[in-house]
Amino acid sequence: MIQNQSVELFFYQARKLSQDAHVQLLLCLEGDHWTEEEEKIHDLRVIFRQLLSIHEFYEPLLRLKTNKKIKNNYQLLLRSLGPRRKADVFRKLFHEFMVYWEESGKTIGSEEEKNRLLHSVLRNDRRKKELYEDTFQFRMVLYRTVSWYYFDSESLVKDKKGSMEDHGNEFIVKRFDRLLKKHKKLEKQAHSGEDDKIHKLRLEGKIIYYNLIFCKSLLHPERMKEAERLKKLHDVTGKLHDLEEIRMVLWKRRKDGEIQEYLEEMLRFFEAEKKKCFIKFLKIIQK
């Protein structure tokens, strides 16, 4: 296999992140049970996202089928943790609504009523995936996936000479140029406010942002200014995504008998919050 600086950097990052994932997974598991500390689960999900992002970034240098299989595994692990993330996000959003509600001089009532309202929002969104419940299988999926970086690396990388030549990190520089141009096009499309287009922009932005951070020492300082902008976009599009998810849940349950008044108030509150967030989004992409 031809020696290639970009390929070597990929494996360096992949092995480091796989070690981080192992350490973080140990922090997340208490015996055969998941920790109740949401921050630890969040940090594990971020590492999986980072691993997924390097596979997306270095995709032109990697074998299509093997790379797809590895990406599918990381997506499977992320999906299995999805209900935990959603429940945590919904609790935080519910707290935002409660602060607004109480500052308006209104009250929901007893703690029991508050809990019933929160349960109504979380209902059917706390379902655990089978892989999440089987922590042994979860670990095995992760360890089988990262083993490619250590024991079967040649089967992951293309062996065609034309694909492997790399002069002074030329691949990395050109790859960022290409992805940033694509991102600019997605920004124009997301200007319409359509949720699917904003979500696509968010996912593409993660790929660029994480890899800019990983490749910081190889890039011109001017390029790193993009990282700051992408981080702002990442935060605001993430908030838009969360607000749309809770809006959809509330829309389905807004006629829920005894707590209908609160559900409809929550719906109006989060729709207004989403409009404010979209204005922030427009200000960022228009700069």
C-alpha positions in Angstrom: 0.0 0.0 0.0 1.3 3.4 -1.0 2.2 5.6 2.0 -0.1 8.6 2.2 -0.1 11.4 4.7 -3.8 11.8 4.7 -4.4 8.1 5.2 -2.0 8.1 8.1 -3.8 11.0 9.6 -7.1 9.2 9.2 -5.9 6.2 11.1 -4.2 8.4 13.8 -7.6 10.1 14.4 -9.6 7.0 14.1 -7.4 5.1 16.7 -7.4 8.0 19.1 -11.2 8.5 18.9 -11.7 4.7 19.3 -9.7 4.8 22.5 -11.7 7.8 23.7 -14.9 5.9 22.9 -13.7 2.9 24.9 -12.9 5.1 28.0 -16.2 7.0 27.7 -18.2 3.8 27.3 -16.7 2.5 30.6 -17.8 5.8 32.3 -21.3 5.3 30.9 -21.8 1.8 32.1 -22.4 0.8 35.7 -22.2 -2.9 35.5 -24.8 -3.9 32.9 -26.7 -0.7 33.3 -26.4 2.7 31.7 -25.5 5.6 33.9 -28.2 8.2 34.8 -25.7 11.0 34.1 -26.8 12.5 30.8 -23.6 14.4 30.2 -21.7 11.2 30.0 -24.1 9.8 27.4 -23.9 13.0 25.5 -20.1 12.8 25.4 -20.2 9.3 24.1 -22.6 10.3 21.3 -20.2 13.2 20.4 -17.3 10.7 20.0 -19.5 8.5 17.7 -20.4 11.6 15.7 -16.7 12.5 15.4 -15.8 9.0 14.2 -18.6 9.1 11.7 -17.4 12.5 10.5 -13.8 11.3 9.7 -15.3 8.4 7.6 -17.3 11.0 5.7 -14.4 13.3 5.3 -11.8 10.7 4.1 -14.4 8.8 2.1 -12.6 9.3 -1.3 -9.6 7.4 0.1 -11.6 4.5 1.6 -13.2 1.4 0.1 -16.8 2.0 -0.5 -18.4 -1.1 1.0 -16.2 -1.3 4.1 -16.6 2.4 4.8 -20.3 2.1 4.4 -20.5 -0.8 6.8 -18.5 1.1 9.4 -20.6 4.2 9.1 -23.8 2.1 9.4 -22.4 0.6 12.7 -21.8 4.1 14.1 -25.3 5.2 13.0 -26.7 2.1 14.7 -25.0 3.0 18.0 -26.2 6.6 17.8 -29.8 5.6 17.1 -29.7 3.2 20.0 -28.8 6.2 22.3 -31.3 8.5 20.5 -34.2 8.0 23.0 -31.9 9.0 25.9 -30.9 12.2 24.1 -34.5 13.1 23.2 -35.8 12.6 26.7 -32.9 14.8 28.1 -33.6 17.5 25.5 -37.3 17.4 26.1 -36.8 17.8 29.9 -34.6 20.8 29.4 -37.1 22.4 27.0 -39.9 21.6 29.4 -37.9 23.5 32.1 -37.6 26.5 29.8 -41.4 26.5 29.4 -41.9 26.2 33.1 -39.7 29.2 33.8 -41.6 31.2 31.2 -45.0 30.0 32.6 -44.2 30.9 36.2 -42.6 34.3 35.2 -46.0 35.0 33.5 -47.6 34.6 36.9 -49.3 31.4 36.0 -49.0 28.0 37.7 -49.7 24.5 36.6 -50.5 23.2 40.0 -49.1 20.4 42.1 -45.9 18.5 41.4 -48.1 15.6 40.4 -49.7 17.7 37.7 -46.3 18.9 36.5 -45.1 15.4 36.3 -48.2 14.3 34.4 -47.6 17.0 31.9 -43.9 16.1 31.5 -44.8 12.4 31.2 -47.3 13.3 28.4 -44.5 15.0 26.4 -42.1 12.2 27.0 -44.6 9.4 26.4 -43.6 7.1 23.5 -40.3 9.0 23.1 -38.5 7.1 25.8 -38.6 3.7 24.1 -35.3 2.0 24.3 -33.8 0.2 21.3 -32.9 -3.4 21.7 -29.2 -2.7 21.3 -29.4 -0.1 24.1 -30.9 -2.7 26.4 -28.3 -5.3 25.6 -25.1 -3.6 26.8 -22.9 -6.6 25.9 -24.1 -6.4 22.2 -23.6 -2.7 22.3 -20.0 -3.1 23.3 -19.4 -5.9 20.7 -20.7 -3.7 17.9 -18.3 -0.9 18.9 -15.3 -3.2 19.4 -15.9 -5.1 16.1 -16.1 -1.8 14.3 -13.0 -0.1 15.7 -11.0 -3.4 15.2 -10.7 -2.4 11.5 -8.3 0.4 12.5 -5.9 -2.0 14.2 -6.2 -5.5 12.6 -7.6 -5.0 9.1 -6.6 -1.5 8.0 -5.5 -2.5 4.5 -9.0 -3.7 3.6 -10.4 -0.3 4.5 -8.1 1.8 2.2 -8.2 2.0 -1.6 -5.2 0.5 -3.2 -5.4 2.3 -6.6 -2.3 4.5 -7.1 -4.3 7.4 -8.5 -6.4 7.5 -5.4 -3.6 7.3 -3.0 -1.1 10.0 -4.2 -1.0 12.9 -1.8 1.5 15.7 -2.0 1.8 17.8 1.2 -1.7 17.2 2.4 -3.1 18.2 -0.9 -6.1 15.9 -0.4 -7.1 17.6 2.9 -6.9 21.1 1.5 -8.9 20.2 -1.6 -11.4 18.2 0.4 -12.2 21.2 2.7 -12.6 23.4 -0.3 -15.1 21.0 -1.9 -17.1 20.5 1.3 -17.2 24.2 2.1 -18.5 25.0 -1.4 -21.2 22.3 -0.9 -22.1 23.8 2.5 -22.5 27.3 1.0 -25.1 25.8 -1.5 -26.9 24.1 1.4 -27.0 27.4 3.3 -28.8 29.0 0.4 -31.3 26.2 0.2 -31.9 26.3 4.0 -32.7 30.0 3.7 -36.3 28.8 2.9 -36.7 27.6 6.5 -37.7 24.1 5.5 -36.8 21.8 8.3 -35.3 19.0 6.2 -33.0 21.4 4.5 -31.8 22.9 7.7 -31.2 19.4 9.2 -29.2 18.4 6.1 -27.1 21.6 6.5 -26.6 20.8 10.2 -25.3 17.2 9.4 -22.9 18.5 6.7 -21.7 21.2 9.0 -20.7 18.7 11.6 -18.5 16.8 9.2 -16.6 20.0 8.3 -16.4 21.4 11.8 -15.0 18.3 13.5 -12.4 17.8 10.8 -11.3 21.4 10.9 -10.6 21.0 14.6 -8.8 17.7 13.9 -6.7 19.2 11.1 -6.1 22.6 12.8 -2.3 22.3 12.7 -2.2 21.7 9.0 -4.4 24.6 7.9 -4.0 28.3 7.4 -5.3 30.4 10.4 -7.8 32.0 8.0 -9.4 28.7 7.4 -10.1 28.2 11.1 -12.4 31.2 11.1 -14.8 28.9 9.4 -14.8 26.7 12.4 -16.1 29.5 14.6 -18.9 30.2 12.2 -19.7 26.5 11.8 -19.9 26.1 15.6 -22.5 28.9 15.8 -24.5 27.3 12.9 -24.2 23.9 14.6 -25.7 25.3 17.9 -28.5 27.2 16.3 -29.5 24.5 13.9 -29.4 22.0 16.7 -31.8 24.1 18.7 -34.1 24.5 15.7 -34.1 20.7 15.3 -35.0 20.1 19.0 -37.7 22.8 18.9 -39.3 21.2 15.8 -39.2 17.7 17.4 -41.0 18.9 20.5 -43.4 20.9 18.4 -44.4 17.8 16.5 -44.9 15.8 19.7 -47.1 18.5 21.2 -49.1 18.9 18.0 -50.0 15.2 18.2 -51.0 15.4 21.9 -52.5 18.8 22.2 -56.0 17.5 22.8 -55.0 15.4 25.8 -58.0 16.0 28.1 -57.1 17.4 31.5 -53.8 19.0 30.5 -54.9 20.3 27.1 -54.6 23.9 28.1 -50.9 23.5 29.1 -50.1 21.5 26.0 -51.5 24.1 23.8 -49.6 26.8 25.7 -46.4 24.8 25.3 -47.0 24.5 21.6 -47.5 28.3 21.2 -44.4 28.9 23.3 -42.1 26.6 21.4 -43.4 27.8 18.0 -42.5 31.3 19.1 -39.1 30.1 20.3 -38.5 28.5 16.9 -39.2 31.7 15.1 -36.7 33.6 17.2 -34.1 30.9 16.7 -34.7 30.9 12.9 -34.0 34.7 12.9 -30.7 34.0 14.6 -30.0 31.4 12.0 -30.6 33.8 9.1 -28.3 36.4 10.7 -25.5 33.9 10.8 -25.8 32.7 7.2 -26.2 36.2 5.8 -22.8 37.3 7.2 
